[in-house]
Amino acid sequence: MNGALDELDGNDVAAITRAVETADRPVIIRGIAADWPAVAAARKGDEAIAAYLSARDNGRPLTVLVGPPETGGRYFYSDDMRGVNFRSETMPMATLVAQLLALRGMADAPSLYAGSTPTAESVASFAAENPLPVDTGVTPRIWVGNTSRIAPHYDMAANIAVVVAGRRRFTLFPPDQIANLYVGPVERTIAGQPTSMVDPDHPDYARYPLYAEAEQRKLVAHLAPGDAIYMPPMWWHHVRSDGALNVLVNYWFGQRQDRFPFAALMLAMHSIRELPDSERAAWRTWFDHYVFGEGARGAVDHLPPHAQGVLGPPSPQRDRMIIDYVVGFCRSGGSG
């Protein structure tokens, strides 16, 4: 799988829509935002995109991560893993872009990075002025900074990420590479989702030998202003951003807010992982029967609908029954 990704023409809205609805692997979308006013400003230079963002700044403070020069723009844990290697400040968009311009060409400049801010909360007119040709039903989020390297992580939602200014390299790994990526803490993360402990730019094969297998499965995308990438849920991605002032907007969409797969994983770890092997094997058959097996959706078809209860097909009533059932188990210490 190692190599380039499939590419779509950003003007082919029908093909993009099909990819978003059906693709099970990432796809590059060339030039989808080529006509955006923000991209036009970026093509004129750092000062022009800075002025574009400043003119639309509503004054609300952004959370800005500040990495010292020695981190090389890699936002990560501290060496002892008791903290992180950056600090946080707050400032409005206009102040951030002014600082980024001031840092250009400076030796040993710090890395600044403001990420995942809904455009409505910082540059309110951005979405209306720079519309995506496919409807995701969500408000875009904006990411602004200088050179940065974001550790491999995944998103629970589908994601369309559009480069506005600077250049970005996405290095992607399929979900089945989790065992080769050496995942870090899940409850104490850098910025939300768990990350890989491996630095793909400088992999330590002695410490993380299985990463060599993941490297054989990686896909790489190089994106310029106006380009985008579509990533299905759960694909790992390492993101490198280059440029004195780079800007990206992304659209996370399609994630159901009434489903909790990670919570289910945590409960399974708590309740099953340390059981004797024979019991773990028995529970594996239950999970296959009701969750992962080919016939899982029809596993209770032999029961009349009124008797299927929490095992029945999706409905608001069934979902409420499941939540109540699980909460009851936890409160009672598992005695039901």
Secondary structure, DSSP 8 states (H G I E B T S, - for coil): --EE-EEEETT-HHHHHHHHHH-SS-EEEETTTTT-HHHHHHHH-HHHHHHHHHHTB----EEEEEE-GGGTTEE-B-TTSSSBS-EEEEE-HHHHHHHHHHHTT-TT--EEEEEEEEGGGTBTTHHHHS--SS--SS--EEEEESSEEEEEE--SSEEEEEEEEEEEEEEEE-GGGGGGS-B--SSS-SSSS-BBS--TTS--TTT-TTHHHHHHT-EEEEE-TT-EEEE-TT-EEEEEEEEEEEEEEEEEE---TT--HHHHHHHHHHHHTTS-HHHHHHHHHHHIIIIISTTGGGTTTTS-HHHHGGGSS--HHHHHHHHHHHHHHHHTTS--
